[in-house]
Amino acid sequence: MLRRPAPAPAPAVWLLLAALLCDCGVWAARANKHKPWLEPTYHGIVTENDNTVLLDPPLIALDKDAPLRFAESFEVTVTKEGEICGFKIHGQNVPFDAVVVDKSTGEGLIRSKEKLDCELQKDYTFTIQAYDCGRGPDGSANAKKSHKATVHIQVNDVNEYAPVFKEKSYQASVVEGRRYESILRVEAVDADCSPQFSQICSYEIVTPDVPFTVDKDGYIKNTEKLNYGKEHQYKLTVTAYDCGKKRATEDVLVKISIKPTCTPGWQGWNSRVEYEPGTGALALFPSAHLETCDEPVASVQVTVELETSHIGKGCDRDTYSEKSLHRLCGAGSGTAELLPAPSCSLNWTVGLPTDNGHDSDQVFEFNGTQAVRIPDGLVSVNPKEPFTVSLWMRHGPFGRRKETILCSSDKTDMNRHHFSLFVHGCRFIFLLRQDPSGEKQYKPAEFHWKLAQVCDEEWHHYVLNVEIPRVTLSVDGVSHEPFSVTEDYPLHPARIETQLVVGACWQGGDLRMTQFFRGDLAGLTIRAGKLTDKKVIDCLYTCKEGLDLQVPEDGGRGVKVQANPGRSVLTLEAEDVGELEKVLQHVAYLNSRQFPTPGVRRLRLTSTVRCLSEAACALIPPVDGSVMVLQPEEPKISLSGVHHFARAASEFESSEGVFLFPELRIISTITREVEPNGEGDEDPTVQESLVSEEIVHDLDTCEVTVEGEELSPEQESLEVDMARVQHKGIEVSRSNLGVVFTGVDTMASYEEALHLLRYRNWNSRSLLDRKFKLVCSELNGRYVSNEFQVEVNVIHTANPMEHASHMAAQPQFVHPEHRSFVDLSGHNLANPHPFAVVPSTATVVIVVCVSFLVFMIILGVFRIRAAHQRTMRDQDTGKESEMDWDDSALTITVNPMETYEDQHSEEEEEEEEEESEDGEEEDDVTSAESESSEEEEEGEHGDQQPANRQQQLEWDDSTLSY
């Protein structure tokens, strides 16, 4: 008999089934609960002549509210939740927009809104957000936005520019009969932005059948010995090709003149020498020889000049903060830095523009409209006591108006200048007004110096020693006396506070700035109460690079040597050309910095030869070369230690507090290339290997900042043993944002100082955790370490929960950490912060165990009562002995209380071992409460336990139903 097929489930059943299978609940398809999700970072490439950006990874926004894909097969109407409606780009002047390609998949693309030019801007960075098409349960618009993802787009270059030669024509002269390694160099440049199309890959001599060749770097040399009688001059046409095979728009003409055989001049020198940092002195002319063409020479004078004015502030110097440099040079304490590098505690220079072209030197630019107010109390100058003003300045001829470098004036009511330092044309002027005194008489008040250095647009170091009535000025280590001194009356008595300003002067009566400075300033400091001696001034100005000469014992007889204080100019004079050559071959370049500033140092050698007739008989052409200081191997400063730990609240509230970096380790490494040894040197397939090597150097700053909310001085602080830290020469400045350690010292000293940093919180009840970040740097931020983050958690302890019924109460030996908490508003917290009592995993285990314990207690009590009643009935019926029962259906059940107690004690021991291995400290109150609870139990039930234990183990559970 055929049966009728069962009717298909109603559509509502399928809809219910689909809703149950969704991980978001029954109403997930109707409510917009989730935000769209994007990758945190996208990298894109776009070509100049294209507008579509190729992204990696592709731009796809995901949303957990997306509809079920199998819903359509069941003919169920599903809302549009989870579809992506659009993308929004954030940023100023971003020439891109983002569009949605497929709403259901969230796929989108980014394209340019205008034509891009790689030569104007090579890359762009902006943020993007996705928003969905969601609506609320009532149908109202409820679109959600994703987080902001960062997009980096690089503009690829198109080879649109051809090479162009730097010079319209080139000329050179050679002596006949010689083959030159290099006669001259032609050089072309390309305006394209990419290395592929902006680099010149080859040069070519277009003129046929000439005895010259040019290499890929543009150096032209002769392929055969030249003959003056055959040809006096060669004219060559040279062209250039970039790496995209594009030829120069215009070829260049090269004229090479042939001279007779002998021409006086220097031979055997290299126009370019490379200096590797840390290798000591490098000889500049190791094979130099002066050709005099056999003329009778009476004397020779040679001057070697090293040009370093484009490096840093005139040459390569240590780029530590000015305050640290004063301390290194022996100036001691008391130096106040008015233009420090911006930090969390020294933030008044944040708004000033800086010149980033000076390595890590902190150079501030003043354009005639900017000034900075110095915080009150940073420095105090008493006209009756000596003080020193030190600064670096670069200033040009900007007219005849006053430009104030430093000014202390009335803060309100009046416009009196108490002391100021300013320039007026090429004059350097210092004003100091005496405080009101009993006698009114003229005293020296204004000191004038007229110096070319003030307006030559070069860096110079100024040190002003003030000890009224005498004021001395040192410029680049050379002392200058004022050419004019003006006297004035002391100031009138007035109880008005003063305002110290850099870059202008504050007019308290007009409430505005005036006499703005135009130029560059660096290292502006005031040292109150003391003068700076000559030794410290020379140390502050002395370069770390220069010319070095170590005259050999077997040479240099009769050679006079003179050098300037900066070691940038060296003069040699001798009658014997051979002896002078020996000395010149030992002239070297030396840079004593561990991490020198890379770049080119120009070198020039000029010579004057005199014959026996006391006249200049031979004209020696000057020699121009360069010293290329290579990029030093950058150190990688690494901070390591414990990133996360927890301590009891009592430790935070104690006088010692909690040490933040107890196991901090600071190391620095560099990566070197190691060439293969042995037979592998000749094998081109053998590659060089990289080796990491640990090095030792100083640090000058370590900054500890608070993550999240600032420190609240009323209840928390960061503290350090100042005596021990300052003994190491490290200074500490604190604010609500953190702590800054400054001063040039070893990495080991900074380790010890940071080990002493403690965090205290004397109101830790409201504290759950705190996060801190540590960053250390060297050379005023030139080399920066990794960000070392530390999170400290507070372990809170409280009394066990108390229950009304002792039958349902939790035994005290079961995790006394399971407690109730009350927040600041008085509400009960069933589950406080996971770090407030125990870790989250332990909490789950405790809840499960307690629930199981309550169940087993009720079950055990019920069984005990049933067994006890059965025993009483057996006794009433006259059973003689407990040994006469039929044990065929005997069931023995262990007391669940004892089982759980033993099992729970083992779990507690395992947890304590794991916590001790993690280095976390738990409060001893848990063990104390557990012991007291066990003692109370033994006191209450100890007498009944021996008599009733056997009876409790022998009940019959056949009457129990489960």
Secondary structure by P-SEA (a helix, b strand, c coil): ccccccccccaaaaaaaaaaacccccccccccccccccccccccccccccccccccccbbbbbccccccccccccccccccccccccccccccccbbbbbcccccccccccccccccccccccccbbbbbbccccccccccccccccbbbbbbbbbbccccccccccccccccccccccccccbbbbbbbcccccccccccccccccccccccccccbbbbbccccccccccbbbbbbbbbccccccccbbbbbbbbbbccccccccccccbbbbcccccccccccbbbbbcccccccbbbbbbbbbccccccccccccccaaaaaaaaccccccccccccccccccccccccccccccccbbbbbcccbbbbcccccbbbbccccbbbbbcccccccccbbbbccccccccccccccccccccccbbbbbbbbcccccccccccbbbbbcccccccbbbbbbbbbcccbbbbbcccccccccbbbbbcccccccbbbbbbccccccccccccccccccccccccccccccccaaaaaaaccccbbbbbbccccccccbbbbbcccccbbbbbbccaaaaaaaaaacccccccccccbbbbbbbbbbbbbcccccccccccbbbbbbbbccccbbbbbbbccccccccccccccccccccccbbbbbbbbbbbbcccccccccccbbbbbbbbbbbbbbcbbbbbbccccccccccccccaaaaaaaacbbbbbcccbbbbbccccaaaaaaaaaabbbbbcccccccbbbbbbbbbcccccccccbbbbbbbbbbbbbccccccccccccccccccccccccccccccccccccccccaaaaaaaaaaaaaaaaaaaaaaaaaaaaaaaaaaaaaacccccccccccbbbbbccaaaaaaaaaaaaaaaaaaaaaaacbbbbaaaaaaaaaaaaaaaaaccccccccaaaaaccccccccc
